[in-house]
C-alpha cells in the first residue's frame, strides 16, 4: 500500500476521506488509520502472548513486543525503500530531501513485509534462537500481520490510493479494490486463528498465511489501475513478489506436512 504523494492526485481517486480537517489543521486519514491499526496490533500481540499455549512454547510477552517494535522499524524502512527505489526513483533523485518527506506518503506493503520479517529473523538469530522457535514466532505473528494488513487497506479506502480500474460490477463503488483486499485478508486471519487450535507443526500457520496472502494480492493487482512503477511484462513488482510468496509458501507447507516431517 502507498499513501498518495500529491494532494491533487489524492482527490482524483476513489478516496472517501483523504484528509481530516479541523479548522486550519489538516492530517491525512491514511496515517491516522495506520497509527490506530499498529496500536491495535500491539494490544493484540500483548494479549496473545499471555495465552498459556504461547507461554509454554517460550514466546514471552517482552520478547513479542520487542520483536513487534523491531518489525515496525524494519517494515517502515523496507516499505519506504522499495517505493523510492522502484516506484519513483527519478522523483527522489531530483531532490534527495524528498526521501525524508514521509508525511506525503510513499510506501509499498511488500517492501514493508520483507523488512519486517527480515528484522524479526535478524533479532531471533542474534538471540541464537533455533529453527523451531523461529517458526513458532513467525506463526505467532502471522494472524497479527493478516489483520494488520486488512486494517491498513482500510486506510487506502479512505485515502483513495491503490485504487482499481473502472468496474461495472454491482456494488463496485461500495466495495472498491481495497475493500476486496480487506475482506480477503480478514478471512485469512480468521482461518489462521482456527489453524492455531489444531496445534500443527511449527511453520504451518506462517506458510499458510504467505500462500493465501499471495493469492489475494495477485487478485488485487489484477484489479488495480494506479501507477506502481516498472513492471516485468504483465507483472508488477508486488505481483511478482506475490507469486514468489505463493509458490514458496506452498512448497514449504508440502514439506512441513509430509508424514516423515513429523518423525523425531
Wavefront OBJ file of the C-alpha trace (Angstrom):
o trace
v 0.000 0.000 0.000
v 1.193 3.525 -0.552
v -0.084 6.886 0.577
v -0.710 9.223 -2.337
v 2.235 11.550 -2.872
v 0.491 14.528 -4.450
v -2.637 16.132 -2.987
v -4.354 16.697 -6.345
v -3.809 13.013 -7.137
v -5.405 12.000 -3.838
v -8.594 13.910 -4.573
v -8.850 12.422 -8.075
v -9.115 8.864 -6.764
v -11.892 6.947 -5.033
v -10.977 8.135 -1.553
v -13.896 8.736 0.796
v -11.965 10.842 3.311
v -8.431 11.675 2.102
v -7.952 14.439 4.676
v -9.183 15.065 8.192
v -9.666 18.799 8.620
v -10.272 20.605 11.917
v -10.105 24.338 11.300
v -6.721 25.035 9.743
v -5.358 21.674 10.895
v -5.150 19.009 8.194
v -3.991 15.420 8.516
v -4.088 12.549 6.054
v -6.586 9.928 7.146
v -4.099 7.305 5.904
v -1.677 7.975 8.752
v -4.437 8.201 11.359
v -5.778 4.773 10.420
v -2.333 3.174 10.135
v -1.371 4.523 13.581
v -4.595 3.143 15.046
v -4.044 -0.234 13.359
v -0.497 -0.514 14.716
v -1.738 0.333 18.212
v -4.403 -2.369 17.969
v -1.804 -4.838 16.693
v 0.394 -4.079 19.707
v -2.550 -4.725 22.052
v -3.436 -7.924 20.177
v 0.159 -9.132 20.467
v 0.201 -8.352 24.186
v -2.993 -10.323 24.822
v -1.930 -13.226 22.574
v 1.434 -13.571 24.281
v -0.307 -14.078 27.648
v -2.030 -17.239 26.449
v -0.634 -20.436 28.057
v -0.134 -22.121 24.678
v 2.410 -19.471 23.695
v 3.997 -19.156 27.127
v 4.675 -22.920 27.130
v 6.442 -22.583 23.777
v 8.821 -19.968 25.140
v 7.123 -16.983 23.487
v 7.273 -14.378 26.227
v 5.363 -11.097 26.250
v 8.502 -8.965 26.465
v 10.101 -10.735 23.501
v 6.871 -10.461 21.491
v 6.716 -6.699 21.988
v 10.442 -6.305 21.281
v 10.070 -8.179 18.008
v 6.993 -6.150 17.095
v 8.841 -2.871 17.619
v 11.740 -4.171 15.534
v 9.341 -5.307 12.815
v 7.697 -1.872 12.736
v 11.045 -0.163 12.243
v 12.236 -2.663 9.637
v 8.843 -2.610 7.933
v 8.792 1.178 7.745
v 12.261 1.280 6.199
v 11.517 -1.571 3.782
v 8.212 -0.073 2.640
v 9.794 3.326 2.074
v 12.893 1.952 0.357
v 11.005 -0.151 -2.185
v 8.811 2.820 -3.078
v 11.816 5.096 -3.570
v 13.990 2.643 -5.466
v 11.312 1.002 -7.597
v 8.266 3.219 -7.992
v 9.615 6.782 -8.059
v 13.446 6.814 -8.366
v 13.535 9.859 -10.659
v 11.284 11.896 -8.411
v 13.588 11.379 -5.418
v 16.771 11.743 -7.478
v 15.686 15.291 -8.337
v 15.756 16.227 -4.659
v 17.155 13.744 -2.134
v 15.478 15.587 0.743
v 12.180 14.208 -0.562
v 13.240 10.851 0.829
v 12.509 12.192 4.309
v 9.132 13.673 3.377
v 7.246 10.673 4.720
v 4.220 12.804 5.635
v 3.368 12.962 1.924
v 3.163 9.172 1.744
v 5.006 6.720 -0.454
v 5.171 3.183 0.951
v 4.955 -0.304 -0.560
v 3.451 -3.085 1.554
v 5.619 -5.824 0.078
v 8.744 -3.902 0.998
v 7.368 -3.418 4.490
v 6.549 -7.103 4.874
v 10.027 -8.095 3.697
v 11.670 -5.566 6.003
v 9.561 -6.624 8.980
v 10.184 -10.352 8.564
v 13.900 -9.775 7.922
v 14.161 -7.750 11.124
v 12.400 -10.440 13.160
v 14.701 -13.113 11.738
v 17.784 -10.990 12.439
v 16.711 -10.356 16.033
v 15.997 -14.039 16.644
v 19.298 -15.051 15.098
v 21.057 -12.543 17.340
v 19.367 -14.233 20.295
v 20.549 -17.600 18.899
v 17.010 -18.975 18.564
v 16.783 -22.390 16.905
v 14.737 -23.100 13.763
v 11.732 -24.446 15.662
v 11.478 -21.346 17.860
v 11.855 -19.053 14.838
v 8.977 -20.819 13.091
v 6.847 -20.571 16.243
v 7.421 -16.832 16.333
v 6.531 -16.483 12.650
v 3.344 -18.472 13.319
v 2.587 -16.198 16.270
v 2.830 -13.018 14.203
v 1.003 -14.300 11.099
v -2.599 -13.611 12.230
v -1.456 -10.213 13.510
v 0.036 -9.424 10.099
v -3.149 -10.558 8.329
v -5.431 -8.386 10.440
v -2.930 -5.513 10.315
v -2.852 -5.679 6.518
v -6.655 -5.638 6.377
v -6.730 -2.591 8.640
v -4.080 -0.884 6.556
v -6.184 -1.376 3.436
v -8.982 0.489 5.176
v -6.604 3.452 5.186
v -6.292 3.004 1.430
v -10.092 3.033 1.083
v -10.288 6.374 2.880
v -7.314 7.976 1.126
v -8.021 6.605 -2.341
v -4.568 5.176 -3.047
v -4.179 1.711 -4.576
v -7.404 2.268 -6.491
v -8.829 -0.104 -9.085
v -9.833 0.286 -12.699
v -13.358 1.310 -13.714
v -15.668 -1.576 -12.870
v -19.288 -2.178 -13.917
v -19.935 -4.877 -11.306
v -22.853 -4.364 -8.913
v -21.681 -2.775 -5.633
v -18.345 -1.884 -7.223
v -18.440 1.608 -5.723
v -19.368 0.374 -2.279
v -16.640 -2.286 -2.299
v -13.643 -0.851 -4.159
v -10.454 -2.773 -4.914
v -9.034 -2.025 -1.474
v -12.283 -3.237 0.106
v -11.977 -6.641 -1.552
v -8.459 -6.898 -0.113
v -9.815 -6.095 3.364
v -12.419 -8.854 3.174
v -9.934 -11.397 1.818
v -7.306 -10.767 4.468
v -9.818 -10.702 7.318
v -10.986 -14.137 6.171
v -7.373 -15.323 6.017
v -6.701 -14.043 9.538
v -9.726 -15.881 10.927
v -8.622 -19.066 9.161
v -5.152 -18.767 10.686
v -6.634 -18.443 14.185
v -8.599 -21.601 13.535
v -5.449 -23.388 12.363
v -3.680 -22.492 15.602
v -6.132 -24.598 17.577
v -5.113 -27.743 15.692
v -1.553 -27.494 17.085
v 0.111 -28.264 13.804
v 3.840 -28.371 13.121
v 5.735 -25.088 13.637
v 5.666 -23.019 10.451
v 2.312 -24.240 9.113
v 0.427 -21.088 10.106
v 3.108 -18.818 8.643
v 3.428 -20.700 5.358
v -0.358 -20.817 5.061
v -0.524 -17.058 5.529
v 2.082 -16.139 2.919
v 0.472 -18.544 0.428
v -3.030 -17.159 0.900
v -1.754 -13.600 1.051
v -0.014 -14.192 -2.259
v -3.264 -15.414 -3.825
v -5.227 -12.414 -2.561
v -2.569 -9.946 -3.593
v -2.332 -11.365 -7.116
v -6.100 -10.943 -7.460
v -5.889 -7.374 -6.177
v -3.053 -6.487 -8.533
v -5.192 -7.631 -11.468
v -7.856 -5.117 -10.423
v -5.615 -2.132 -9.662
v -5.105 0.797 -12.010
v -2.850 3.127 -10.018
v 0.787 3.709 -11.062
v 3.162 1.193 -9.443
v 6.446 1.699 -11.226
v 8.117 -0.545 -13.822
v 6.668 -3.999 -14.484
v 8.029 -7.377 -15.572
v 5.842 -7.649 -18.645
v 2.330 -8.115 -17.189
v 3.707 -8.473 -13.650
v 4.037 -5.546 -11.272
v 6.704 -5.790 -8.583
v 4.063 -6.677 -5.971
v 2.503 -9.319 -8.222
v 5.893 -10.879 -8.916
v 6.672 -10.985 -5.191
v 3.205 -12.443 -4.554
v 3.899 -15.333 -6.909
v 7.134 -15.952 -5.006
v 5.202 -15.978 -1.706
v 2.564 -18.311 -3.119
v 4.969 -20.901 -4.518
v 7.441 -20.710 -1.638
v 4.668 -20.981 0.950
v 3.008 -23.902 -0.854
v 6.345 -25.701 -1.205
v 7.180 -25.254 2.472
v 3.683 -26.345 3.501
v 4.071 -29.534 1.489
v 7.439 -30.229 3.129
v 6.180 -29.455 6.633
v 3.020 -31.526 6.351
v 4.707 -34.627 4.904
v 4.349 -37.633 7.248
v 8.108 -38.064 7.516
v 8.430 -34.457 8.691
v 6.632 -35.446 11.889
v 9.118 -38.192 12.700
v 11.559 -37.448 15.583
l 1 2 3 4 5 6 7 8 9 10 11 12 13 14 15 16 17 18 19 20 21 22 23 24 25 26 27 28 29 30 31 32 33 34 35 36 37 38 39 40 41 42 43 44 45 46 47 48 49 50 51 52 53 54 55 56 57 58 59 60 61 62 63 64 65 66 67 68 69 70 71 72 73 74 75 76 77 78 79 80 81 82 83 84 85 86 87 88 89 90 91 92 93 94 95 96 97 98 99 100 101 102 103 104 105 106 107 108 109 110 111 112 113 114 115 116 117 118 119 120 121 122 123 124 125 126 127 128 129 130 131 132 133 134 135 136 137 138 139 140 141 142 143 144 145 146 147 148 149 150 151 152 153 154 155 156 157 158 159 160 161 162 163 164 165 166 167 168 169 170 171 172 173 174 175 176 177 178 179 180 181 182 183 184 185 186 187 188 189 190 191 192 193 194 195 196 197 198 199 200 201 202 203 204 205 206 207 208 209 210 211 212 213 214 215 216 217 218 219 220 221 222 223 224 225 226 227 228 229 230 231 232 233 234 235 236 237 238 239 240 241 242 243 244 245 246 247 248 249 250 251 252 253 254 255 256 257 258 259 260 261 262 263 264
